C-alpha cells in the first residue's frame, strides 16, 4: 500500500512538473509580440536596440520583429488581419490603415494614449472621429529654390500658388527658366493642392476647385510651366531643377543631398523656404503609422511597445539617423528641430514647424487610387482644353459620386 501511495505521489509530482514546464513555455510564447515594419532593415541596429531596451524594461514581453518588403506590405497585411493569427503591431501608411478601419479590422485606440504626439497629426489619423492608428514618423516638403535665378528676376519669394502664377511671366522673361514643374498628375499631387483650398472629392466641381484648375490651365497655355508637367514625375522635376531650368522645386529635405551630390554648382545657389500653400494656409505632409489588428492576441503589449518606439528619446534618435520628422511633441521642441547650421538642417526645421499647420487634412477614402486616376485624367483634359473646366469637373463629380 505504501509503495502504491509513493508511486502515485511520484506520478502526480511528475505530472505537475510537466504541467509547470508546459505552462511556462506557453506563457513565454503567449507574451511574444509580433511586430511588422515596411522595409526598415537598413535601420536594423536602431530597431534592435529599441527592442532590447524595451525587453529589458519589460522582461515579461518579447518582441519578434519581421521586416516586410514595401511592395508586399498591403497584400500580406490584408491576408494576415483576416486570419486568426495576425501580427500584433504593423507599420503601414494612413491610406491603407483607413481602408482596414473601414472594414472593421483594426483595434480602436483610446485618445488617452496620444498625449506624447503632435495634436494636428493625431487629428489627421482619425476615422469617423475615432483613432485606429498611432503615428511613427512624418515628412513634409519644403520649397527648394535657386536664389541666383530669383534675384535675377527681381521677384519676391512666393508663399502661395497665386504668388507663383504672378511671378511666372517675369521669371520666364528675365531668366528663361520656368517658375516650377508641378508634376500635377503624379499620384495625389493635384488633390493635395486642392486640399489647400478646401477642395476634396466631395466638392471637386465647386467654384474654388475650378479656379485652381484654371490657374494651372493658364500657366500651361502660356508656356509658363513645362508641357511635361501633365505626364512626368518629381524625378524629372528634380533633373530640371539641377539643370537650373526651373526656379522652385517642392520636395523633402532628403532631395538636397541628391542636389549636392549631383549638381554642386546648383546647390551653391540653393536655399529653402516653407512649402507653397493655398487659400487656407495649411501644409501637406506624409506619414507612416502603427496599427493593431482587431484579432491581435497581444493588443495591450503591442500598444505599450508602440508608445515606447515613439517616446522622445527614440524619436530623436530616429530623426538623427534619417531625414524623417519626429511626431513626438517633446522631440519636435528639442534643439535638433530648433537650431540649424547648414541647408539640410534648415530644411528639417522648416518641415518640423509645418506639422503644426496641416489641418484640414485630405481624408483617406475607400477608393483613393481610383479617385486619383479620375482627377489626374481631368487635369490633362482641362489643361489640353478638351472641354470647359466646369463641364469636365461636373463629369468628375458624377464619376466619384458613383464610386
C-alpha positions as a Markdown table, in Angstrom:
| # | Residue | x | y | z |
|---|---|---|---|---|
| 1 | Unk | 0.0 | 0.0 | 0.0 |
| 2 | Unk | 2.8 | 2.3 | 0.9 |
| 3 | Unk | 4.6 | 1.6 | -2.4 |
| 4 | Unk | 1.3 | 2.4 | -4.2 |
| 5 | Unk | 0.9 | 5.7 | -2.5 |
| 6 | Unk | 4.6 | 6.5 | -3.1 |
| 7 | Unk | 4.3 | 5.7 | -6.8 |
| 8 | Unk | 1.1 | 7.7 | -7.1 |
| 9 | Unk | 2.8 | 10.7 | -5.4 |
| 10 | Unk | 5.7 | 10.4 | -7.8 |
| 11 | Unk | 3.4 | 10.3 | -10.8 |
| 12 | Unk | 1.5 | 13.3 | -9.6 |
| 13 | Unk | 4.7 | 15.2 | -9.0 |
| 14 | Unk | 6.0 | 14.4 | -12.5 |
| 15 | Unk | 2.7 | 15.5 | -14.0 |
| 16 | Unk | 2.7 | 18.7 | -12.0 |
| 17 | Unk | 6.3 | 19.4 | -13.2 |
| 18 | Unk | 5.4 | 18.7 | -16.8 |
| 19 | Unk | 2.4 | 21.0 | -16.5 |
| 20 | Unk | 4.5 | 23.7 | -14.9 |
| 21 | Unk | 7.1 | 23.5 | -17.7 |
| 22 | Unk | 4.4 | 23.5 | -20.4 |
| 23 | Unk | 2.6 | 26.4 | -18.7 |
| 24 | Unk | 5.9 | 28.3 | -18.6 |
| 25 | Unk | 6.6 | 27.7 | -22.2 |
| 26 | Unk | 3.0 | 28.6 | -23.2 |
| 27 | Unk | 3.2 | 31.8 | -21.0 |
| 28 | Unk | 6.5 | 32.8 | -22.7 |
| 29 | Unk | 5.1 | 32.2 | -26.1 |
| 30 | Unk | 1.9 | 34.0 | -25.4 |
| 31 | Unk | 3.8 | 37.2 | -24.4 |
| 32 | Unk | 5.7 | 37.4 | -27.7 |
| 33 | Unk | 4.6 | 40.5 | -29.6 |
| 34 | Unk | 4.9 | 40.1 | -33.4 |
| 35 | Unk | 6.0 | 43.4 | -34.9 |
| 36 | Unk | 6.0 | 44.1 | -38.7 |
| 37 | Unk | 7.7 | 47.0 | -40.4 |
| 38 | Unk | 7.9 | 48.1 | -44.0 |
| 39 | Unk | 11.4 | 47.9 | -45.5 |
| 40 | Unk | 13.2 | 49.2 | -42.4 |
| 41 | Unk | 16.0 | 46.6 | -42.5 |
| 42 | Unk | 18.6 | 49.3 | -43.2 |
| 43 | Unk | 17.9 | 50.6 | -39.7 |
| 44 | Unk | 18.2 | 47.2 | -38.1 |
| 45 | Unk | 20.8 | 48.3 | -35.5 |
| 46 | Unk | 18.4 | 51.1 | -34.3 |
| 47 | Unk | 15.3 | 48.9 | -34.2 |
| 48 | Unk | 17.2 | 46.0 | -32.5 |
| 49 | Unk | 18.5 | 48.5 | -29.9 |
| 50 | Unk | 15.0 | 49.8 | -29.2 |
| 51 | Unk | 13.6 | 46.2 | -28.9 |
| 52 | Unk | 16.4 | 45.3 | -26.5 |
| 53 | Unk | 15.7 | 48.3 | -24.3 |
| 54 | Unk | 12.0 | 47.6 | -24.3 |
| 55 | Unk | 12.5 | 44.0 | -23.4 |
| 56 | Unk | 15.0 | 45.0 | -20.6 |
| 57 | Unk | 12.3 | 47.3 | -19.1 |
| 58 | Unk | 9.5 | 44.7 | -19.7 |
| 59 | Unk | 11.1 | 41.3 | -19.2 |
| 60 | Unk | 7.6 | 39.6 | -19.4 |
| 61 | Unk | 7.2 | 40.8 | -23.0 |
| 62 | Unk | 9.3 | 39.6 | -26.0 |
| 63 | Unk | 9.3 | 41.3 | -29.4 |
| 64 | Unk | 9.6 | 39.3 | -32.7 |
| 65 | Unk | 10.5 | 41.8 | -35.4 |
| 66 | Unk | 9.6 | 40.9 | -39.1 |
| 67 | Unk | 10.6 | 43.4 | -41.8 |
| 68 | Unk | 8.3 | 43.1 | -44.9 |
| 69 | Unk | 9.3 | 44.4 | -48.4 |
| 70 | Unk | 7.4 | 47.6 | -49.2 |
| 71 | Unk | 5.8 | 46.1 | -52.3 |
| 72 | Unk | 4.3 | 43.2 | -50.3 |
| 73 | Unk | 3.1 | 45.2 | -47.3 |
| 74 | Unk | -0.5 | 45.8 | -48.2 |
| 75 | Unk | -1.1 | 42.3 | -49.6 |
| 76 | Unk | 0.5 | 40.5 | -46.7 |
| 77 | Unk | -1.2 | 42.8 | -44.1 |
| 78 | Unk | -4.6 | 42.2 | -45.6 |
| 79 | Unk | -4.2 | 38.5 | -45.6 |
| 80 | Unk | -2.9 | 38.5 | -42.0 |
| 81 | Unk | -5.6 | 40.7 | -40.4 |
| 82 | Unk | -8.3 | 38.5 | -41.8 |
| 83 | Unk | -6.7 | 35.4 | -40.3 |
| 84 | Unk | -6.9 | 34.2 | -36.7 |
| 85 | Unk | -3.2 | 34.9 | -36.1 |
| 86 | Unk | -2.3 | 38.4 | -37.3 |
| 87 | Unk | 0.8 | 40.3 | -36.2 |
| 88 | Unk | 0.3 | 42.4 | -33.1 |
| 89 | Unk | 1.7 | 45.7 | -34.4 |
| 90 | Unk | 2.0 | 46.7 | -38.0 |
| 91 | Unk | 3.7 | 49.6 | -39.7 |
| 92 | Unk | 1.5 | 51.0 | -42.5 |
| 93 | Unk | 0.6 | 54.2 | -44.4 |
| 94 | Unk | -2.5 | 56.1 | -43.4 |
| 95 | Unk | -4.4 | 55.4 | -46.6 |
| 96 | Unk | -4.3 | 51.6 | -46.2 |
| 97 | Unk | -4.8 | 52.0 | -42.4 |
| 98 | Unk | -8.0 | 53.9 | -43.1 |
| 99 | Unk | -9.2 | 51.1 | -45.5 |
| 100 | Unk | -8.7 | 48.5 | -42.8 |
| 101 | Unk | -10.5 | 50.7 | -40.3 |
| 102 | Unk | -13.4 | 51.0 | -42.7 |
| 103 | Unk | -13.5 | 47.2 | -42.8 |
| 104 | Unk | -13.6 | 46.9 | -39.1 |
| 105 | Unk | -10.3 | 45.1 | -38.9 |
| 106 | Unk | -8.4 | 47.4 | -36.5 |
| 107 | Unk | -8.4 | 47.9 | -32.8 |
| 108 | Unk | -9.6 | 51.3 | -31.6 |
| 109 | Unk | -7.0 | 53.2 | -29.6 |
| 110 | Unk | -8.1 | 55.4 | -26.7 |
| 111 | Unk | -7.1 | 59.0 | -27.0 |
| 112 | Unk | -5.6 | 59.0 | -23.5 |
| 113 | Unk | -2.6 | 57.3 | -25.1 |
| 114 | Unk | -1.9 | 60.2 | -27.5 |
| 115 | Unk | -0.6 | 62.8 | -25.1 |
| 116 | Unk | 3.0 | 62.5 | -26.4 |
| 117 | Unk | 2.1 | 63.2 | -30.0 |
| 118 | Unk | 1.6 | 66.3 | -32.2 |
| 119 | Unk | -2.1 | 67.0 | -32.0 |
| 120 | Unk | -2.5 | 68.0 | -35.6 |
| 121 | Unk | -1.1 | 64.7 | -36.7 |
| 122 | Unk | -3.3 | 62.7 | -34.3 |
| 123 | Unk | -6.4 | 64.5 | -35.7 |
| 124 | Unk | -5.3 | 63.6 | -39.2 |
| 125 | Unk | -5.4 | 59.9 | -38.3 |
| 126 | Unk | -8.9 | 59.9 | -37.0 |
| 127 | Unk | -11.6 | 58.0 | -39.0 |
| 128 | Unk | -15.2 | 58.9 | -38.2 |
| 129 | Unk | -13.9 | 60.6 | -35.1 |
| 130 | Unk | -12.2 | 57.5 | -33.8 |
| 131 | Unk | -8.5 | 56.6 | -33.7 |
| 132 | Unk | -7.3 | 53.3 | -35.1 |
| 133 | Unk | -3.6 | 54.1 | -35.5 |
| 134 | Unk | -0.6 | 55.9 | -33.9 |
| 135 | Unk | 2.0 | 57.9 | -35.9 |
| 136 | Unk | 5.6 | 56.8 | -36.2 |
| 137 | Unk | 7.3 | 59.4 | -38.4 |
| 138 | Unk | 6.4 | 62.1 | -40.9 |
| 139 | Unk | 7.8 | 64.1 | -43.9 |
| 140 | Unk | 6.7 | 67.5 | -45.1 |
| 141 | Unk | 8.0 | 69.0 | -48.3 |
| 142 | Unk | 9.8 | 72.4 | -48.3 |
| 143 | Unk | 10.3 | 74.8 | -51.2 |
| 144 | Unk | 13.8 | 74.4 | -52.6 |
| 145 | Unk | 14.7 | 77.3 | -54.8 |
| 146 | Unk | 17.5 | 78.8 | -56.9 |
| 147 | Unk | 18.3 | 82.1 | -55.2 |
| 148 | Unk | 20.5 | 83.3 | -58.0 |
| 149 | Unk | 17.7 | 83.0 | -60.6 |
| 150 | Unk | 15.2 | 84.5 | -58.2 |
| 151 | Unk | 17.5 | 87.5 | -57.6 |
| 152 | Unk | 18.0 | 87.9 | -61.4 |
| 153 | Unk | 14.2 | 88.0 | -61.9 |
| 154 | Unk | 13.8 | 90.7 | -59.1 |
| 155 | Unk | 10.7 | 88.6 | -58.0 |
| 156 | Unk | 9.7 | 88.2 | -54.4 |
| 157 | Unk | 9.7 | 84.8 | -52.7 |
| 158 | Unk | 6.2 | 83.3 | -53.2 |
| 159 | Unk | 4.1 | 82.0 | -50.4 |
| 160 | Unk | 1.1 | 80.7 | -52.4 |
| 161 | Unk | 0.3 | 79.2 | -55.8 |
| 162 | Unk | -1.2 | 82.5 | -56.7 |
| 163 | Unk | 2.1 | 84.2 | -56.0 |
| 164 | Unk | 3.8 | 81.6 | -58.2 |
| 165 | Unk | 1.4 | 82.3 | -61.0 |
| 166 | Unk | 2.0 | 86.1 | -60.7 |
| 167 | Unk | 5.8 | 85.9 | -60.9 |
| 168 | Unk | 5.9 | 83.2 | -63.6 |
| 169 | Unk | 6.0 | 85.6 | -66.6 |
| 170 | Unk | 8.7 | 87.7 | -65.0 |
| 171 | Unk | 10.9 | 84.7 | -64.3 |
| 172 | Unk | 10.5 | 83.4 | -67.8 |
| 173 | Unk | 11.3 | 86.7 | -69.3 |
| 174 | Unk | 14.4 | 87.5 | -67.2 |
| 175 | Unk | 15.9 | 84.1 | -66.7 |
| 176 | Unk | 14.5 | 81.9 | -69.5 |
| 177 | Unk | 13.6 | 79.4 | -66.8 |
| 178 | Unk | 10.2 | 78.1 | -65.7 |
| 179 | Unk | 8.8 | 79.1 | -62.3 |
| 180 | Unk | 8.3 | 75.5 | -61.3 |
| 181 | Unk | 7.5 | 72.0 | -62.6 |
| 182 | Unk | 4.2 | 70.9 | -60.8 |
| 183 | Unk | 4.0 | 67.2 | -62.0 |
| 184 | Unk | 0.3 | 67.5 | -61.3 |
| 185 | Unk | -0.7 | 64.1 | -62.5 |
| 186 | Unk | 1.6 | 62.1 | -60.2 |
| 187 | Unk | -0.3 | 60.1 | -57.6 |
| 188 | Unk | -2.4 | 62.5 | -55.5 |
| 189 | Unk | -0.5 | 65.7 | -56.2 |
| 190 | Unk | -3.5 | 67.6 | -57.6 |
| 191 | Unk | -5.7 | 66.5 | -54.7 |
| 192 | Unk | -3.1 | 67.7 | -52.2 |
| 193 | Unk | -3.0 | 71.1 | -53.9 |
| 194 | Unk | -6.8 | 71.3 | -54.0 |
| 195 | Unk | -6.9 | 70.4 | -50.3 |
| 196 | Unk | -5.1 | 73.6 | -49.6 |
| 197 | Unk | -8.1 | 75.4 | -50.9 |
| 198 | Unk | -10.7 | 73.4 | -49.0 |
| 199 | Unk | -11.5 | 71.2 | -52.1 |
| 200 | Unk | -11.8 | 67.4 | -51.9 |
| 201 | Unk | -13.5 | 64.7 | -53.9 |
| 202 | Unk | -16.8 | 65.7 | -52.4 |
| 203 | Unk | -16.8 | 69.3 | -53.8 |
| 204 | Unk | -14.5 | 68.8 | -56.8 |
| 205 | Unk | -16.9 | 70.7 | -59.1 |
| 206 | Unk | -17.0 | 73.8 | -56.9 |
| 207 | Unk | -16.1 | 77.4 | -57.9 |
| 208 | Unk | -12.9 | 77.2 | -55.7 |
| 209 | Unk | -11.9 | 74.0 | -57.5 |
| 210 | Unk | -12.5 | 75.4 | -61.0 |
| 211 | Unk | -10.3 | 78.5 | -60.1 |
| 212 | Unk | -7.4 | 76.3 | -59.1 |
| 213 | Unk | -7.6 | 74.2 | -62.3 |
| 214 | Unk | -8.0 | 77.3 | -64.4 |
| 215 | Unk | -4.9 | 78.8 | -62.8 |
| 216 | Unk | -2.8 | 75.8 | -63.9 |
| 217 | Unk | -4.5 | 75.8 | -67.3 |
| 218 | Unk | -3.4 | 79.4 | -67.9 |
| 219 | Unk | 0.1 | 78.7 | -66.9 |
| 220 | Unk | 0.2 | 75.7 | -69.2 |
| 221 | Unk | -1.3 | 77.5 | -72.2 |
| 222 | Unk | 1.1 | 80.5 | -71.8 |
| 223 | Unk | 4.1 | 78.1 | -71.6 |
| 224 | Unk | 4.9 | 79.3 | -68.1 |
| 225 | Unk | 5.2 | 75.7 | -66.8 |
| 226 | Unk | 6.8 | 72.8 | -68.8 |
| 227 | Unk | 4.4 | 70.9 | -71.1 |
| 228 | Unk | 5.7 | 67.7 | -69.5 |
| 229 | Unk | 4.0 | 68.8 | -66.3 |
| 230 | Unk | 1.0 | 66.7 | -67.1 |
| 231 | Unk | 2.9 | 63.5 | -67.8 |
| 232 | Unk | 6.2 | 63.4 | -65.8 |
| 233 | Unk | 7.1 | 62.9 | -62.2 |
| 234 | Unk | 9.1 | 64.6 | -59.4 |
| 235 | Unk | 12.2 | 62.8 | -60.7 |
| 236 | Unk | 12.1 | 64.8 | -63.9 |
| 237 | Unk | 11.4 | 67.9 | -61.9 |
| 238 | Unk | 14.5 | 67.3 | -59.9 |
| 239 | Unk | 16.6 | 66.9 | -63.0 |
| 240 | Unk | 15.2 | 70.2 | -64.4 |
| 241 | Unk | 16.0 | 71.9 | -61.1 |
| 242 | Unk | 19.6 | 70.6 | -61.1 |
| 243 | Unk | 19.9 | 71.9 | -64.6 |
| 244 | Unk | 18.6 | 75.3 | -63.5 |
| 245 | Unk | 15.7 | 75.1 | -65.8 |
| 246 | Unk | 13.2 | 75.7 | -63.0 |
| 247 | Unk | 13.4 | 78.1 | -60.1 |
| 248 | Unk | 11.2 | 76.4 | -57.5 |
| 249 | Unk | 11.1 | 72.7 | -56.5 |
| 250 | Unk | 8.9 | 71.3 | -53.7 |
| 251 | Unk | 10.4 | 68.2 | -52.1 |
| 252 | Unk | 11.6 | 66.7 | -48.9 |
| 253 | Unk | 14.9 | 67.7 | -47.3 |
| 254 | Unk | 16.5 | 64.4 | -48.5 |
| 255 | Unk | 16.5 | 65.8 | -52.1 |
| 256 | Unk | 19.0 | 68.4 | -51.0 |
| 257 | Unk | 21.6 | 65.7 | -50.6 |
| 258 | Unk | 20.9 | 64.5 | -54.2 |
| 259 | Unk | 21.3 | 68.0 | -55.5 |
| 260 | Unk | 24.5 | 68.5 | -53.5 |
| 261 | Unk | 26.0 | 65.3 | -54.9 |
| 262 | Unk | 24.8 | 65.5 | -58.5 |
| 263 | Unk | 24.7 | 69.3 | -59.2 |
| 264 | Unk | 27.2 | 71.0 | -56.8 |
| 265 | Unk | 27.1 | 74.3 | -58.7 |
| 266 | Unk | 23.2 | 74.4 | -58.4 |
| 267 | Unk | 23.5 | 73.5 | -54.8 |
| 268 | Unk | 25.7 | 76.6 | -54.1 |
| 269 | Unk | 22.8 | 78.7 | -55.4 |
| 270 | Unk | 20.1 | 76.8 | -53.5 |
| 271 | Unk | 18.1 | 77.9 | -50.5 |
| 272 | Unk | 15.0 | 76.6 | -48.8 |
| 273 | Unk | 11.7 | 78.2 | -47.7 |
| 274 | Unk | 8.3 | 76.9 | -46.4 |
| 275 | Unk | 6.2 | 74.9 | -48.9 |
| 276 | Unk | 3.8 | 76.7 | -51.2 |
| 277 | Unk | 0.3 | 76.9 | -49.7 |
| 278 | Unk | -3.2 | 77.8 | -50.8 |
| 279 | Unk | -6.0 | 79.9 | -49.5 |
| 280 | Unk | -6.3 | 78.0 | -46.2 |
| 281 | Unk | -2.6 | 78.4 | -45.4 |
| 282 | Unk | -2.0 | 74.8 | -44.3 |
| 283 | Unk | 0.7 | 72.4 | -45.4 |
| 284 | Unk | 0.6 | 68.9 | -46.7 |
| 285 | Unk | 2.6 | 66.0 | -45.3 |
| 286 | Unk | 3.2 | 62.3 | -45.5 |
| 287 | Unk | 3.0 | 59.9 | -42.6 |
| 288 | Unk | 3.8 | 56.3 | -41.5 |
| 289 | Unk | 1.9 | 54.9 | -38.7 |
| 290 | Unk | 1.3 | 51.8 | -36.5 |
| 291 | Unk | -2.0 | 49.8 | -36.3 |
| 292 | Unk | -3.1 | 46.9 | -34.1 |
| 293 | Unk | -5.3 | 44.4 | -35.8 |
| 294 | Unk | -8.6 | 43.7 | -34.0 |
| 295 | Unk | -7.7 | 40.0 | -33.9 |
| 296 | Unk | -4.3 | 40.5 | -32.4 |
| 297 | Unk | -3.7 | 38.4 | -29.3 |
| 298 | Unk | -1.5 | 41.0 | -27.5 |
| 299 | Unk | -3.1 | 44.3 | -28.0 |
| 300 | Unk | -2.1 | 45.9 | -24.7 |
| 301 | Unk | 1.5 | 44.8 | -25.1 |
| 302 | Unk | 1.6 | 46.0 | -28.7 |
| 303 | Unk | 0.3 | 49.4 | -27.7 |
| 304 | Unk | 2.9 | 49.6 | -24.9 |
| 305 | Unk | 5.7 | 48.9 | -27.4 |
| 306 | Unk | 4.3 | 51.4 | -30.0 |
| 307 | Unk | 4.4 | 54.1 | -27.3 |
| 308 | Unk | 7.9 | 53.1 | -26.4 |
| 309 | Unk | 9.0 | 53.3 | -30.1 |
| 310 | Unk | 7.6 | 56.8 | -30.3 |
| 311 | Unk | 8.9 | 58.2 | -27.0 |
| 312 | Unk | 11.0 | 61.4 | -27.1 |
| 313 | Unk | 14.4 | 59.6 | -26.9 |
| 314 | Unk | 13.7 | 57.0 | -29.6 |
| 315 | Unk | 12.1 | 59.6 | -31.9 |
| 316 | Unk | 15.1 | 61.9 | -31.6 |
| 317 | Unk | 17.5 | 59.1 | -32.5 |
| 318 | Unk | 15.4 | 58.1 | -35.5 |
| 319 | Unk | 15.3 | 61.7 | -36.7 |
| 320 | Unk | 19.1 | 61.9 | -36.4 |
| 321 | Unk | 19.6 | 58.6 | -38.3 |
| 322 | Unk | 17.2 | 59.5 | -41.1 |
| 323 | Unk | 15.6 | 62.5 | -42.9 |
| 324 | Unk | 12.2 | 61.9 | -41.4 |
| 325 | Unk | 10.4 | 64.1 | -38.9 |
| 326 | Unk | 9.5 | 63.1 | -35.4 |
| 327 | Unk | 5.9 | 63.0 | -34.4 |
| 328 | Unk | 6.6 | 63.2 | -30.6 |
| 329 | Unk | 5.8 | 66.7 | -29.4 |
| 330 | Unk | 8.7 | 66.9 | -27.0 |
| 331 | Unk | 11.1 | 65.8 | -29.6 |
| 332 | Unk | 9.8 | 68.4 | -32.1 |
| 333 | Unk | 10.6 | 71.1 | -29.5 |
| 334 | Unk | 14.2 | 69.8 | -29.0 |
| 335 | Unk | 17.3 | 71.6 | -30.1 |
| 336 | Unk | 17.6 | 69.2 | -33.0 |
| 337 | Unk | 14.5 | 70.8 | -34.5 |
| 338 | Unk | 15.3 | 74.3 | -33.3 |
| 339 | Unk | 18.8 | 75.2 | -34.5 |
| 340 | Unk | 20.5 | 74.8 | -37.8 |
| 341 | Unk | 24.0 | 75.3 | -39.2 |
| 342 | Unk | 23.5 | 74.1 | -42.8 |
| 343 | Unk | 20.9 | 74.0 | -45.6 |
| 344 | Unk | 19.7 | 70.4 | -44.8 |
| 345 | Unk | 19.2 | 71.2 | -41.1 |
| 346 | Unk | 17.4 | 74.4 | -42.0 |
| 347 | Unk | 15.0 | 72.4 | -44.2 |
| 348 | Unk | 14.4 | 70.0 | -41.4 |
| 349 | Unk | 13.5 | 72.8 | -39.0 |
| 350 | Unk | 11.1 | 74.3 | -41.5 |
| 351 | Unk | 9.5 | 70.9 | -42.2 |
| 352 | Unk | 9.0 | 70.3 | -38.5 |
| 353 | Unk | 7.3 | 73.6 | -37.9 |
| 354 | Unk | 4.9 | 72.9 | -40.8 |
| 355 | Unk | 3.5 | 69.9 | -38.9 |
| 356 | Unk | 1.6 | 72.5 | -36.7 |
| 357 | Unk | -0.4 | 73.7 | -39.8 |
| 358 | Unk | -1.7 | 70.5 | -41.5 |
| 359 | Unk | -5.4 | 70.8 | -40.9 |
| 360 | Unk | -7.8 | 70.4 | -42.6 |
| 361 | Unk | -6.3 | 67.3 | -44.0 |
| 362 | Unk | -7.2 | 65.3 | -47.0 |
| 363 | Unk | -9.2 | 62.3 | -45.6 |
| 364 | Unk | -8.4 | 58.9 | -47.0 |
| 365 | Unk | -11.4 | 57.2 | -48.7 |
| 366 | Unk | -12.2 | 53.7 | -49.8 |
| 367 | Unk | -11.3 | 54.1 | -53.4 |
| 368 | Unk | -8.5 | 56.6 | -53.2 |
| 369 | Unk | -6.5 | 55.2 | -56.1 |
| 370 | Unk | -9.5 | 55.4 | -58.4 |
| 371 | Unk | -10.1 | 59.0 | -57.3 |
| 372 | Unk | -6.5 | 59.9 | -58.1 |
| 373 | Unk | -6.9 | 58.4 | -61.6 |
| 374 | Unk | -10.1 | 60.2 | -62.3 |
| 375 | Unk | -8.8 | 63.6 | -61.0 |
| 376 | Unk | -5.5 | 63.2 | -62.9 |
| 377 | Unk | -7.3 | 62.4 | -66.2 |
| 378 | Unk | -9.4 | 65.6 | -65.6 |
| 379 | Unk | -6.2 | 67.6 | -65.1 |
| 380 | Unk | -5.0 | 66.5 | -68.6 |
| 381 | Unk | -8.4 | 67.2 | -70.2 |
| 382 | Unk | -8.6 | 70.7 | -68.7 |
| 383 | Unk | -5.0 | 71.7 | -69.5 |
| 384 | Unk | -5.4 | 70.4 | -73.0 |
| 385 | Unk | -8.7 | 72.3 | -73.4 |
| 386 | Unk | -10.8 | 69.2 | -74.2 |
| 387 | Unk | -13.8 | 70.9 | -72.8 |
| 388 | Unk | -14.8 | 73.7 | -70.4 |
| 389 | Unk | -13.4 | 73.3 | -66.9 |
| 390 | Unk | -16.9 | 73.3 | -65.4 |
| 391 | Unk | -18.1 | 70.5 | -67.7 |
| 392 | Unk | -15.1 | 68.3 | -67.0 |
| 393 | Unk | -15.4 | 68.8 | -63.2 |
| 394 | Unk | -19.1 | 68.1 | -63.3 |
| 395 | Unk | -18.3 | 64.8 | -65.1 |
| 396 | Unk | -15.6 | 64.1 | -62.4 |
| 397 | Unk | -18.1 | 64.7 | -59.6 |
| 398 | Unk | -20.6 | 62.3 | -61.2 |
| 399 | Unk | -18.0 | 59.6 | -61.6 |
| 400 | Unk | -16.8 | 60.0 | -58.0 |
| 401 | Unk | -20.4 | 60.0 | -56.7 |
| 402 | Unk | -21.0 | 56.6 | -58.4 |
| 403 | Unk | -17.8 | 55.3 | -56.8 |
